[in-house]
Amino acid sequence: MSVVEIRYAANAEVSRLRPIEMDFQKPGKERRYIRNILPPIVALFLIMSLATMTSEATPARAASPYGPRAVEIAASKRGAPYAYGATGPKIFDCSGLTLYAFREAGRTLPRTAEQQYESTRHISRSQRTPGDLVFFPSGATMSHVGIYAGDDSIWHAPRPGTRVRLERIWSGDVRYTRAN
């Protein structure tokens, strides 16, 4: 008696299942069956594995719900003068601008760049999205902060005598955080 494997396939015309027999006693049939069925199974396994890895990574990479609005608010303050300790709405220092933009977007941040750095979630450069915070360290503390606007640029209030502006990130020594 031969070894028979029964596989069911859908019959669309009659909406019922019908058996399909495969006789593996004939030489080469088993190898051909494995060679034909194994690649789709492996492909399905890989797709499912990638989907699982992607779905687990997505929350870590998800943009802040406040970030895009904070970028818009910071951009609306273009040209506002810098003043040390100022938090807006017409005059800002660096952390005052980020504090103001995020507060208006619905997220409260602490007052200083160092406090903002400590109270937000640290992310890698590859995870950054518009609306993330960009910090510039000086020694052991964060001396400057801006809002990432995309394309390696930030909105920030640079220093006394300058105004709020969009500027390319000028240093490779920066840290990124996300205010979720």
C-alpha positions in Angstrom: 0.0 0.0 0.0 1.4 3.4 -0.9 1.9 6.4 1.4 -0.7 9.0 0.6 -0.8 12.6 1.8 -4.1 14.3 1.5 -4.2 18.0 1.1 -7.4 20.1 0.9 -7.9 22.9 -1.5 -10.9 25.2 -1.8 -13.1 24.7 -4.8 -14.5 28.2 -5.5 -17.1 27.0 -7.9 -18.9 24.7 -5.5 -17.8 26.3 -2.2 -16.6 23.1 -0.7 -13.3 21.3 0.0 -12.1 18.5 -2.1 -9.2 16.2 -1.3 -6.1 16.2 -3.4 -4.0 13.0 -3.2 -0.2 12.9 -3.6 1.4 9.5 -4.0 5.0 9.6 -2.6 5.8 6.1 -3.7 6.7 7.2 -7.2 10.4 8.2 -7.3 11.1 12.0 -6.9 7.5 13.0 -6.0 8.4 13.7 -2.4 11.4 15.8 -3.3 9.4 17.8 -5.8 6.6 18.3 -3.3 9.0 19.6 -0.7 10.9 21.7 -3.2 7.5 23.3 -4.3 6.0 23.8 -0.8 9.0 24.7 1.3 9.9 28.1 -0.3 6.4 29.6 0.3 6.4 28.3 3.9 9.8 29.9 4.5 8.7 33.1 2.8 5.6 33.3 5.0 7.7 32.7 8.1 10.1 35.5 7.2 7.3 37.9 6.4 5.6 37.1 9.8 9.0 37.6 11.6 9.6 40.9 9.9 6.1 42.1 10.7 6.6 41.2 14.3 9.9 43.0 14.5 8.5 46.1 12.8 5.5 46.3 15.0 7.6 46.1 18.1 10.0 48.8 16.8 7.2 51.1 15.8 6.2 52.6 19.2 9.9 53.5 19.9 10.0 55.3 16.6 6.6 56.9 16.8 6.7 60.7 16.6 5.6 62.8 19.5 2.0 63.9 19.2 3.1 67.3 20.2 6.2 67.7 18.0 4.7 68.8 14.7 2.6 71.4 16.3 5.6 72.6 18.4 7.6 73.0 15.1 4.8 75.2 13.7 4.6 77.3 16.8 8.4 77.8 16.9 8.4 78.7 13.2 5.7 81.3 13.9 8.1 83.0 16.3 10.8 83.6 13.6 12.5 86.9 14.2 11.6 87.2 17.9 14.5 88.6 19.8 16.7 86.6 22.3 16.8 87.6 25.9 18.3 85.4 28.6 15.5 83.8 30.8 12.7 84.9 28.5 9.9 82.5 27.8 7.8 84.4 25.3 5.4 85.1 23.8 7.5 87.8 22.1 11.0 87.3 23.5 12.8 84.0 24.1 16.0 82.2 25.2 16.6 78.7 23.8 14.8 76.7 26.5 12.1 79.4 26.7 11.3 78.9 23.0 11.0 75.1 23.5 9.0 75.5 26.7 6.6 78.0 25.0 6.2 75.9 21.7 5.5 72.7 23.5 3.2 74.4 26.1 1.1 75.9 23.3 1.1 72.4 21.6 -0.3 70.8 24.8 2.9 69.4 26.5 4.5 71.0 29.5 8.3 71.0 29.7 10.5 72.1 32.6 12.2 75.5 32.3 15.9 74.9 31.5 17.6 72.9 28.8 19.2 70.5 31.4 15.8 69.9 33.0 14.1 69.4 29.6 16.8 66.9 28.6 16.3 64.9 31.9 12.5 64.9 31.6 12.2 63.7 28.0 12.8 60.3 26.4 16.3 60.0 24.9 16.4 58.7 21.3 19.0 58.0 18.6 19.8 60.2 15.7 18.2 57.7 13.4 14.9 57.9 15.3 14.5 61.7 15.2 11.5 63.2 13.6 10.4 66.8 13.3 9.4 68.1 16.7 12.0 66.2 18.7 14.3 68.2 20.9 18.0 68.7 20.0 20.4 69.3 22.8 24.0 70.7 22.6 26.1 69.5 25.6 28.8 71.6 27.2 30.7 69.4 29.6 28.3 67.5 31.8 25.3 69.7 31.1 23.1 70.7 28.2 23.9 74.3 27.3 21.5 74.8 24.4 18.3 73.3 23.0 16.3 73.6 19.8 13.4 71.9 18.1 14.2 69.6 15.2 12.5 70.8 12.0 13.7 68.0 9.7 16.5 68.1 7.0 19.2 68.5 9.7 17.7 71.9 10.9 16.4 73.3 14.1 14.3 76.2 15.3 16.1 77.9 18.1 16.9 81.1 19.9 20.7 81.1 19.5 22.2 83.7 21.8 22.1 87.4 22.9 21.9 89.7 20.0 20.2 87.2 17.7 16.6 86.3 16.8 14.6 83.0 16.6 15.6 81.3 13.4 15.8 78.1 11.4 19.4 76.9 11.2 21.3 73.8 10.2 22.7 71.7 13.0 26.3 72.8 13.2 27.7 70.1 15.5 27.9 66.3 15.4 27.9 66.3 19.3 24.2 66.6 19.9 21.6 64.6 21.8 18.0 63.9 20.8 15.0 63.5 22.9 11.2 63.1 22.4 8.6 64.8 24.5 5.7 62.3 24.4 
